[in-house]
Amino acid sequence: MAAAQAPAQVQTQRTGNAAKFVIGGLSGMGATMVVQPLDLVKTRMQLATGRTSTVSTLMTVARQEGVTALYNGYAPREAWRAGHRAQRQL
């Protein structure tokens, strides 16, 4: 019968602060890319005079202003959030 082998030791490697900063910034950018169109639609629905649905508002903006209009206001929002999220990763 073979002798039981000890489990292999796993070497852990610490992530440097620069890598954490970059990873935090990229995760913030990804989150903003997903949430920005929904936030724009929410704002448009709040400003609308009548009742409208989320999908209807989303389609109206995309048809009338183009798909890129869903990201209006992305740059200032990202400038603030990316730095904030990256800083929290340190």
Contact map, one row per residue, 1 for C-alpha under 8 A:
111000000000000000000000000000000000000000000000000000000000000000000000000000000000000000
111100000000000000000000000000000000000000000000000000000000000000000000000000000000000000
111110000000000000000000000000000000000000000000000000000000000000000000000000000000000000
011111000000000000000000000000000000000000000000000000000000000000000000000000000000000000
001111100000000000000000000000000000000000000000000000000000000000000000000000000000000000
000111110000000000000000000000000000000000000000000000000000000000000000000000000000000000
000011111000000000000000000000000000000000000000000000000000000000000000000000000000000000
000001111100000000000000000000000000000000000000000000000000000000000000000000000000000000
000000111110000000000000000000000000000000000000000000000000000000000000000000000000000000
000000011111000000000000000000000000000000000000000000000000000000000000000000000000000000
000000001111100000000000000000000000000000000000000000000000000000000000000000000000000000
000000000111110000000000000000000000000000000000000000000000000000000000000000000000000000
000000000011111000000000000000000000000000000000000000000000000000000000000000000000000000
000000000001111100000000000000000000000000000000000000000000000000000000000000000000000000
000000000000111110110000000000000000000000000000000000000000000000000000000000000000000000
000000000000011111110000000000000000000000000000000000000000000000000000000000000000000000
000000000000001111111000000000000000000000000000000000000000000000000000000000000000000001
000000000000000111111100000000000000000000000000000000000000000000000000000000000000000000
000000000000001111111110000000000000000000000000000000000000000000000000000000000000000000
000000000000001111111111000000000000000000000000000000000000000000000000000000000000010011
000000000000000011111111100000000000000000000000000000000000000000000000000000000000011011
000000000000000001111111110000000000000000000000000000000000000000000000000000000000010000
000000000000000000111111111000000000000000000000000000000000000000000000000000000000010000
000000000000000000011111111100000000000000000000000000000000000000000000000000000100111110
000000000000000000001111111110000000000000000000000000000000000000000000000000000110110000
000000000000000000000111111111000000000000000000000000000000000000000000000000000100000000
000000000000000000000011111111100000000000000000000000000000000000000000000000000000000000
000000000000000000000001111111110000000000000000000000000000000000000000000001001100110000
000000000000000000000000111111111000000000000000000000000000000000000000000001001100000000
000000000000000000000000011111111100000000000000000000000000000000000000000000000000000000
000000000000000000000000001111111110000000000000000000000000000000000000000000000000000000
000000000000000000000000000111111111000000000000000000000000000000000000010001000000000000
000000000000000000000000000011111111100000000000000000000000000000000010010000000000000000
000000000000000000000000000001111111110000000000000000000000000000000000000000000000000000
000000000000000000000000000000111111111000000000000000000000000000000000000000000000000000
000000000000000000000000000000011111111100000000000000000000000000000110010000000000000000
000000000000000000000000000000001111111110000000000000000000000000000110000000000000000000
000000000000000000000000000000000111111111000000000000000000000000000000000000000000000000
000000000000000000000000000000000011111111100000000000000000000000000000000000000000000000
000000000000000000000000000000000001111111110000000000000000000000000111000000000000000000
000000000000000000000000000000000000111111111000000001001100000000000100000000000000000000
000000000000000000000000000000000000011111111100000001000000000000000000000000000000000000
000000000000000000000000000000000000001111111110000000000000000000000000000000000000000000
000000000000000000000000000000000000000111111111000000001000000000000000000000000000000000
000000000000000000000000000000000000000011111111001111001000000000000000000000000000000000
000000000000000000000000000000000000000001111111000000000000000000000000000000000000000000
000000000000000000000000000000000000000000111111100000000000000000000000000000000000000000
000000000000000000000000000000000000000000011111111100000000000000000000000000000000000000
000000000000000000000000000000000000000000000011111000000000000000000000000000000000000000
000000000000000000000000000000000000000000000001111100000000000000000000000000000000000000
000000000000000000000000000000000000000000001001111110000000000000000000000000000000000000
000000000000000000000000000000000000000000001001011111011000000000000000000000000000000000
000000000000000000000000000000000000000000001000001111111000000000000000000000000000000000
000000000000000000000000000000000000000011001000000111111100000000000000000000000000000000
000000000000000000000000000000000000000000000000000011111110000000000000000000000000000000
000000000000000000000000000000000000000000000000000111111111000000000000000000000000000000
000000000000000000000000000000000000000010011000000111111111100000000000000000000000000000
000000000000000000000000000000000000000010000000000001111111110000000000000000000000000000
000000000000000000000000000000000000000000000000000000111111111000000000000000000000000000
000000000000000000000000000000000000000000000000000000011111111110000000000000000000000000
000000000000000000000000000000000000000000000000000000001111111111101100000000000000000000
000000000000000000000000000000000000000000000000000000000111111111111100000000000000000000
000000000000000000000000000000000000000000000000000000000011111111100000000000000000000000
000000000000000000000000000000000000000000000000000000000001111111000000000000000000000000
000000000000000000000000000000000000000000000000000000000001111111111000000000000000000000
000000000000000000000000000000000000000000000000000000000000111111111100000000000000000000
000000000000000000000000000000000000000000000000000000000000111011111110000000000000000000
000000000000000000000000000000000000000000000000000000000000010011111111000000000000000000
000000000000000000000000000000000000000000000000000000000000110011111111000000000000000000
000000000000000000000000000000000001100110000000000000000000110001111111000000000000000000
000000000000000000000000000000001001100100000000000000000000000000111111110000000000000000
000000000000000000000000000000000000000100000000000000000000000000011111110000000000000000
000000000000000000000000000000000000000000000000000000000000000000000011111110000000000000
000000000000000000000000000000011001000000000000000000000000000000000011111111000000000000
000000000000000000000000000000000000000000000000000000000000000000000000111111100000000000
000000000000000000000000000000000000000000000000000000000000000000000000111111110000000000
000000000000000000000000000000000000000000000000000000000000000000000000111111111000000000
000000000000000000000000000110010000000000000000000000000000000000000000011111111100000000
000000000000000000000000000000000000000000000000000000000000000000000000001111111110000000
000000000000000000000000000000000000000000000000000000000000000000000000000111111111000000
000000000000000000000000000110000000000000000000000000000000000000000000000011111111100000
000000000000000000000001110110000000000000000000000000000000000000000000000001111111110000
000000000000000000000000100000000000000000000000000000000000000000000000000000111111111000
000000000000000000000000000000000000000000000000000000000000000000000000000000011111111100
000000000000000000000001100100000000000000000000000000000000000000000000000000001111111110
000000000000000000011111100100000000000000000000000000000000000000000000000000000111111111
000000000000000000001001000000000000000000000000000000000000000000000000000000000011111111
000000000000000000000001000000000000000000000000000000000000000000000000000000000001111111
000000000000000000011001000000000000000000000000000000000000000000000000000000000000111111
000000000000000010011000000000000000000000000000000000000000000000000000000000000000011111
